[in-house]
Amino acid sequence: MTHQTLQEAARARRSVYALNKTLPLPAEEVAAIVKHAVLHTPSAFNSQSTRVVVLFGAEHEKLWQLTEQALRQIVPADKFAPTAQKLAGFAAAAGTVLFFEDQSVVRGLQAQFPAYAANFPVWAEHADAMHQYAVWTTFAAAGIGANLQHYNPVIDAAVAEQWQIPADWTLRAQLVFGGIAAPAGEKQFAPVAERFKVYGL
Ligand SMILES: Cc1cc2nc3c(=O)[nH]c(=O)nc-3n(C[C@H](O)[C@H](O)[C@H](O)COP(=O)(O)O)c2cc1C
């Protein structure tokens, strides 16, 4: 392995919205990518508080039906068309990875290490984001397109009921994935000189 291999994957990872159901790998291998990230992504105090549910096919489509139902309760009917179009785009993809944080783990750490109590919820968010990035980047390396969504907390109750999610798991993000129907557009970069400093070179 060279570090350039990882850098190429990091560069290839983009928000891809034009997705289809034709994955370049068997679904089992896609699920194995996610499982690998769950095993090997770091977490504060090795707490392993992240929980992940992978939805394929009809289960994935159910998620976006439930999301539509939840959003219809809060978005005015005459303004729903763009939302419906967006949701149809997600449903057209092959699957969705749901990322959660297990609050029972966070509470356990707070009880065990009171001096860091305020940090554990923050670190849990960091760990969750690292899992999201690990899966998203590995998907990119595998030729799988993905985009990251945040319909939580609007969909939390429906998701919990549909997939028997434990009460302590809080939904943090939804990574929609699939075959790449059209690549991401050109990306704009803010000046890196304002965002990066180095001393002692
Ligand atoms: C923490 C975070 C939250 C994001 N939330 C959303 C989101 O809710 N919906 C969405 O379409 N994209 C979301 N994105 C994707 C960003 O808009 C995207 O990563 C950014 O514009 C850079 O484009 P790229 O992913 O193609 O590099 C999110 C990205 C991050 C890192």
The ligand as an ORCA input file, in Angstrom:
! r2SCAN-3c Opt
* xyz 0 1
  C     -20.980     17.121      7.975
  C     -21.549     17.152      6.577
  C     -22.918     17.295      6.390
  C     -23.462     17.242      5.117
  N     -24.820     17.268      4.962
  C     -25.347     17.132      3.735
  C     -26.751     17.046      3.558
  O     -27.528     17.033      4.524
  N     -27.235     16.939      2.287
  C     -26.406     16.900      1.197
  O     -26.902     16.784      0.068
  N     -25.053     16.963      1.337
  C     -24.522     17.078      2.571
  N     -23.156     17.113      2.731
  C     -22.279     17.081      1.529
  C     -21.589     18.400      1.291
  O     -22.480     19.356      0.779
  C     -20.424     18.127      0.329
  O     -19.553     17.175      0.919
  C     -19.629     19.376     -0.017
  O     -20.415     20.278     -0.769
  C     -18.364     19.057     -0.807
  O     -18.678     18.330     -1.984
  P     -18.078     16.872     -2.250
  O     -18.719     15.928     -1.225
  O     -18.495     16.531     -3.648
  O     -16.602     16.915     -2.046
  C     -22.609     17.132      3.999
  C     -21.226     17.008      4.196
  C     -20.701     16.996      5.458
  C     -19.220     16.798      5.634
*
